[in-house]
Amino acid sequence: MNAIPAAAIAIIAAALDDYRQTTPTHQQTPRGAAERATEYLLSSGWGLYIPHSTQAPRPRAACPHCRVRHLITAAGRIRRHGPHSNPCPGSGTPAYTPVGAPGTPRPTHHQEQT
């Protein structure tokens, strides 16, 4: 586990202290305290880091030309790849991903029956 820098702890402590003093006791919630601490941290220049391992896998599909798996765009096409001056001919082709592959939508009940 990474140690939290002393400066960040001081900012969180100040935010919680401010929250306790400015918010009536009957309106105080853990979420409200967390939001105030987040507000103070962001305004002090601290940012949020999400490790790569917690991010959802992005869907990929094999290029029909070079056979390498590339990212799929939001439009459902294989992402442009290859040298900028001479992209792979398979760039931009519709992506085929097997049902159940990570990041692909599950078929609806109607689609499963056909």
C-alpha positions in Angstrom: 0.0 0.0 0.0 1.3 3.5 -0.8 1.7 6.0 1.9 -0.5 9.1 1.8 1.6 12.3 1.7 1.4 14.4 4.8 0.2 17.4 2.8 -2.8 15.4 1.5 -3.7 14.3 5.0 -3.6 17.9 6.2 -5.9 19.0 3.5 -8.4 16.1 4.2 -8.3 17.0 7.9 -9.0 20.6 7.2 -11.9 19.7 4.9 -13.4 17.4 7.5 -13.0 20.0 10.2 -14.6 22.6 8.0 -17.5 20.2 7.2 -18.1 19.5 10.9 -18.2 23.2 11.7 -20.3 24.5 8.8 -22.8 21.7 8.4 -25.5 21.2 11.0 -25.1 17.9 12.9 -28.4 16.4 11.7 -27.4 17.1 8.1 -23.9 15.6 8.2 -23.4 12.4 6.1 -20.3 10.3 5.2 -20.9 11.2 1.6 -21.1 14.9 2.3 -17.8 14.7 4.2 -16.2 12.8 1.4 -17.4 15.3 -1.2 -16.0 18.2 0.9 -12.6 16.4 1.2 -12.6 15.8 -2.6 -13.4 19.4 -3.2 -10.5 20.6 -1.0 -8.1 18.1 -2.6 -9.0 19.0 -6.2 -8.8 22.7 -5.5 -5.4 22.2 -3.9 -4.0 20.6 -7.0 -4.3 16.9 -6.1 -5.7 14.6 -8.8 -7.3 11.2 -9.0 -5.3 8.2 -10.3 -7.1 5.1 -11.4 -4.7 2.2 -11.8 -4.9 0.4 -15.2 -5.9 -2.9 -13.6 -9.2 -1.5 -12.4 -10.3 -0.2 -15.7 -12.7 -2.3 -17.8 -11.0 -4.1 -20.7 -11.5 -2.3 -24.1 -12.8 -4.5 -26.8 -10.5 -5.7 -29.6 -10.9 -7.5 -32.8 -8.5 -9.1 -35.3 -7.8 -7.1 -38.4 -8.7 -9.2 -41.5 -5.6 -8.0 -43.3 -2.7 -8.2 -40.7 -4.5 -10.6 -38.2 -3.4 -8.4 -35.2 -6.0 -7.6 -32.6 -6.7 -3.8 -32.5 -9.0 -1.6 -30.5 -12.6 -1.2 -31.8 -13.9 2.3 -32.2 -17.3 3.5 -30.8 -18.7 3.1 -34.4 -17.8 -0.6 -34.3 -14.9 -0.5 -36.7 -11.3 -1.6 -36.3 -9.1 1.4 -35.2 -6.7 2.9 -37.8 -3.3 1.3 -37.5 -0.1 1.0 -39.4 2.3 3.8 -40.5 0.6 7.2 -40.8 1.6 7.5 -44.5 0.5 4.0 -45.3 -2.2 2.6 -42.9 -3.1 -1.1 -43.0 -5.8 -1.8 -45.5 -7.9 -3.5 -42.7 -8.2 -0.2 -40.8 -11.8 1.0 -40.5 -13.4 -2.4 -41.5 -16.3 -3.5 -39.4 -15.1 -5.4 -36.4 -16.2 -8.9 -35.8 -16.0 -10.0 -32.1 -17.3 -13.3 -30.9 -20.4 -13.2 -28.6 -19.2 -13.1 -25.0 -15.8 -11.6 -25.7 -14.7 -9.0 -23.0 -16.2 -5.6 -23.8 -18.8 -6.8 -26.3 -22.5 -6.3 -25.7 -24.5 -9.4 -24.7 -27.3 -10.5 -27.1 -30.8 -9.6 -26.2 -33.4 -12.4 -25.5 -34.8 -11.9 -29.0 -31.4 -12.3 -30.7 -30.6 -15.5 -28.7 -33.7 -17.2 -30.1 -32.9 -16.6 -33.7 
